[in-house]
Amino acid sequence: MLQTLITSRDPKGLHATGLFEAVYNKSKLDEARAQWLNERGGELQDGIAKLIAELSQSNHYANEEVRSNYTYPKEYKGPKPILDQVKAIAKIFDLDPSQARGFAKNLPVLPDDAEGWFAIPSVDALAKKHFPEVTDPAQKYCLAVQLVHADLSSTRLFYNYREGQITPAQLRVHARTAHALDLIAETQKGDILIVAAQLGMRHRGKSTRRAHEVFVANEFGLGSLAVGSIVRTHPQRLLRWDELDMDCSGDEFFLGGDGGFSLAPYFSFNDGEVRFGTVWVGGAYERFGSASGFLS
């Protein structure tokens, strides 16, 4: 589950600031050196921030990272204007954009590490519009993913390695992501949700389970529905083989047998077509990075 953000006033924060105070007092600064340190406060803050980021990360699966120089296609210029995205999602899936438009006009401050705002359809809205007879949440999600796949295949070359396997028995939303989307839906009641996100660069070269280990407190993985919808509204994000592709670390896929839900979906581009498949959660590949969202 997503964690509460700790500040310097909380017990754990007080302990850490006490450590800084202890080191400062042992540094034996005279008045001149203390002043020079204060004058370089920006560098001090940057150094402390870097050290905190390094030392506060889990060491679990630390060996599941590889060096990656892959980036987004040069044609991809970042997220489109959010109102344009809302309009596109509404048209593609026949949804009501009114409430999302209202939210888009007064967006909160973009969270740190997010690349921008992205519009995605609500699972419940898709279900109500396209398969109202379905009541099971897991089935709704799988049908919504299938709907996105069908739309992608109607607009560009698309290959699904898991055709016929997008079922509740094999695909499910990660608990952390489900919780985050529930929180977002509490403040955004409409058919379309607006989510702060990054599309893989932040976690390039990491396995999906390593990405989960280093998520910050307000971060969560994006699933197949969200990533597929973003690919639909931002076709320039997936254009060629020599680019950074996206793991959907917000979903889990069942391998079968004793493997459990040990795979994660991905979207990639190869041989002129967008592809959807799955990869082992412990696999680290230089061409892939987990897409993730952030709560405000």
C-alpha positions in Angstrom: 0.0 0.0 0.0 1.0 3.6 -0.4 2.8 5.0 2.6 2.2 8.2 4.7 4.8 10.8 3.9 7.2 11.4 6.9 8.3 14.9 7.7 11.1 16.2 9.9 8.6 16.6 12.8 7.7 12.9 12.9 9.7 10.6 15.2 11.6 9.1 12.3 12.3 12.5 10.9 13.4 13.9 14.3 15.8 11.0 14.5 17.4 11.8 11.1 17.7 15.5 11.8 19.2 14.7 15.1 21.9 12.7 13.3 22.6 15.8 11.1 22.8 18.0 14.3 25.3 15.6 15.8 27.6 15.6 12.8 27.3 19.4 12.5 28.4 19.8 16.1 31.3 17.5 15.7 32.5 19.3 12.6 34.2 22.1 14.7 33.2 24.9 12.4 34.4 28.4 13.3 32.3 31.4 12.5 33.9 31.9 9.1 33.5 28.2 8.0 29.9 28.2 9.2 29.2 31.3 7.2 30.8 29.7 4.1 28.6 26.6 4.6 25.5 28.8 4.8 26.5 30.7 1.7 26.6 27.4 -0.2 23.2 26.3 1.1 22.0 25.3 -2.3 24.8 22.9 -2.8 24.3 21.6 0.8 20.6 20.9 0.1 21.4 19.2 -3.2 24.0 17.0 -1.5 21.7 16.1 1.4 18.9 15.3 -1.0 21.1 13.0 -3.1 22.4 11.3 0.0 18.8 10.8 1.4 17.7 9.4 -1.9 20.5 6.9 -2.0 20.4 5.8 1.6 16.6 5.6 1.9 16.2 3.1 -0.9 15.6 -0.6 -0.2 18.5 -3.0 -1.1 16.0 -5.7 -2.1 16.6 -6.9 -5.7 19.4 -4.3 -6.1 21.1 -6.7 -8.5 18.2 -6.4 -10.8 19.3 -3.2 -12.5 21.3 -2.8 -15.7 22.8 0.3 -17.2 20.5 1.8 -19.9 21.0 4.6 -22.3 17.7 4.1 -24.1 15.4 7.1 -24.3 12.1 8.1 -25.7 11.7 8.6 -29.5 12.7 12.1 -30.6 9.3 12.6 -32.1 7.7 12.3 -28.6 7.6 15.8 -27.1 6.0 14.9 -23.8 2.3 14.8 -22.8 -0.1 16.6 -25.0 -2.2 19.5 -23.5 -4.4 17.8 -20.9 -7.7 19.1 -22.4 -6.7 17.7 -25.8 -6.1 14.3 -24.1 -9.5 14.4 -22.3 -11.2 15.2 -25.6 -9.4 12.3 -27.3 -10.2 9.8 -24.6 -13.9 10.9 -24.5 -14.2 10.5 -28.3 -12.3 7.1 -28.5 -14.3 5.4 -25.8 -17.6 7.4 -26.0 -17.2 8.8 -22.4 -18.4 12.0 -20.8 -15.5 14.5 -20.5 -17.3 17.2 -18.5 -15.9 16.5 -15.0 -12.4 15.8 -16.3 -12.4 19.2 -18.1 -13.3 20.9 -14.8 -10.6 19.2 -12.9 -8.1 19.9 -15.7 -8.7 23.7 -15.4 -7.4 23.7 -11.8 -4.7 21.0 -11.6 -2.7 20.7 -8.4 1.1 21.2 -8.5 2.7 18.5 -10.5 4.4 16.0 -8.1 8.2 15.6 -8.1 9.5 13.0 -10.6 6.3 13.1 -12.8 6.7 14.1 -16.4 3.3 15.6 -16.8 -0.5 14.9 -16.6 -2.1 12.1 -18.6 -5.8 11.3 -19.1 -7.0 7.7 -18.8 -10.5 6.2 -18.8 -12.1 5.0 -15.6 -12.7 1.3 -15.6 -16.2 1.7 -14.1 -17.1 4.2 -16.8 -15.9 1.9 -19.6 -17.9 -0.9 -18.0 -21.0 1.1 -17.7 -20.8 2.2 -21.3 -19.6 -0.9 -23.0 -20.4 -4.0 -20.8 -23.0 -2.9 -18.2 -24.0 -6.4 -17.4 -20.6 -7.1 -15.8 -20.4 -6.5 -12.1 -17.2 -8.2 -11.0 -14.4 -5.6 -10.7 -11.7 -8.0 -11.9 -13.7 -8.9 -15.0 -14.4 -5.2 -15.6 -10.7 -4.5 -15.7 -9.9 -7.3 -18.0 -12.6 -6.3 -20.4 -11.4 -2.7 -20.3 -7.9 -3.8 -21.2 -9.3 -5.9 -24.1 -11.2 -2.8 -25.2 -8.1 -0.7 -25.3 -6.3 -3.5 -27.2 -9.1 -3.7 -29.8 -8.9 0.1 -30.3 -5.1 0.0 -30.7 -5.4 -2.7 -33.3 -7.9 -0.7 -35.3 -5.5 2.3 -35.5 -2.1 0.8 -36.0 -0.3 -2.5 -36.3 -0.7 -4.3 -33.0 0.3 -7.8 -31.8 -0.8 -9.3 -28.5 1.3 -12.2 -27.2 -1.3 -12.8 -24.6 -4.4 -13.0 -26.9 -7.2 -14.9 -25.1 -5.4 -14.7 -21.8 -6.6 -11.3 -20.5 -8.9 -12.9 -17.9 -9.3 -12.4 -14.1 -7.5 -15.8 -13.6 -4.3 -14.4 -15.2 -4.3 -10.6 -15.1 -4.9 -8.5 -12.0 -4.1 -5.0 -10.7 -1.3 -4.7 -8.2 -2.7 -3.9 -4.7 -0.6 -0.7 -4.5 -2.0 0.6 -7.8 -5.5 -0.4 -7.0 -5.3 1.6 -3.8 -3.9 4.7 -5.6 -6.5 4.6 -8.3 -9.2 4.4 -5.6 -7.8 7.5 -3.9 -7.7 9.3 -7.3 -11.3 8.3 -8.0 -12.4 9.8 -4.7 -11.5 13.3 -5.9 -12.3 12.7 -9.6 -15.8 11.4 -10.0 -16.1 11.5 -13.8 -15.6 9.1 -16.6 -12.0 10.2 -17.2 -9.2 10.3 -14.7 -6.2 12.7 -14.8 -3.0 11.2 -13.4 0.5 12.6 -12.9 2.9 10.1 -14.4 6.3 9.3 -16.0 6.6 6.8 -18.9 9.6 4.7 -18.0 12.7 6.9 -17.9 12.8 7.1 -14.2 13.1 3.3 -13.8 14.8 2.3 -17.1 17.0 -0.8 -16.7 15.2 -2.0 -13.5 13.1 -5.1 -13.1 9.5 -4.3 -12.3 9.9 -5.6 -8.7 13.1 -3.5 -8.2 11.1 -0.5 -9.4 8.5 -1.3 -6.8 11.2 -1.4 -4.1 12.4 2.1 -5.0 9.0 3.8 -5.6 8.7 6.9 -3.4 5.8 7.1 -1.0 3.3 8.6 -3.4 4.3 6.5 -6.4 2.6 3.5 -8.0 2.9 1.4 -11.1 0.8 2.1 -14.1 -1.2 -0.9 -15.4 -2.1 -2.2 -18.9 -5.2 0.0 -19.2 -3.4 3.2 -18.3 -0.3 2.6 -20.4 -2.4 1.3 -23.4 -4.6 4.4 -23.2 -1.5 6.7 -23.1 0.0 4.9 -26.1 -3.3 5.4 -27.9 -3.3 9.2 -27.3 0.4 9.5 -27.7 1.4 7.3 -30.6 4.8 9.0 -30.9 5.8 7.4 -27.6 6.2 4.0 -29.4 7.7 4.3 -32.8 10.8 2.2 -33.3 12.8 -0.7 -31.9 15.7 1.5 -30.7 13.8 3.3 -27.9 12.9 2.9 -24.3 9.8 0.7 -24.0 7.3 0.5 -21.1 6.7 -2.1 -18.4 3.2 -2.0 -16.8 4.3 -2.5 -13.2 0.8 -1.7 -12.0 -0.4 -5.1 -13.2 0.5 -8.7 -12.4 0.2 -11.7 -14.7 -0.2 -15.4 -13.8 2.5 -17.6 -15.3 0.6 -20.8 -14.6 1.6 -23.9 -12.5 3.7 -23.0 -9.5 4.9 -19.7 -11.0 2.2 -17.6 -9.5 1.7 -14.0 -10.5 5.3 -13.6 -11.4 5.0 -11.8 -14.7 4.4 -8.1 -15.6 2.9 -6.8 -18.8 4.7 -4.5 -21.2 4.2 -2.4 -24.3 7.0 -2.3 -26.9 7.6 -1.6 -30.5 9.2 -4.1 -32.9 9.1 -4.8 -36.6 6.8 -2.0 -37.3 4.2 -2.8 -34.8 3.2 -2.1 -31.2 3.4 -5.3 -29.1 1.8 -6.3 -25.8 3.4 -9.1 -23.8 4.7 -10.2 -20.4 8.1 -10.5 -18.8 9.3 -12.0 -15.5 9.1 -9.5 -12.7 12.8 -10.1 -11.8 14.1 -9.5 -15.3 16.1 -6.3 -15.9 16.4 -5.1 -19.5 18.1 -2.0 -20.8 15.3 -1.4 -23.3 12.5 -1.2 -20.7 11.5 1.0 -17.8 8.4 0.8 -15.5 5.8 3.5 -16.1 4.5 4.9 -12.9 2.0 7.4 -11.5 2.1 9.8 -8.6 -0.5 11.0 -6.1 -0.6 14.7 -5.5 
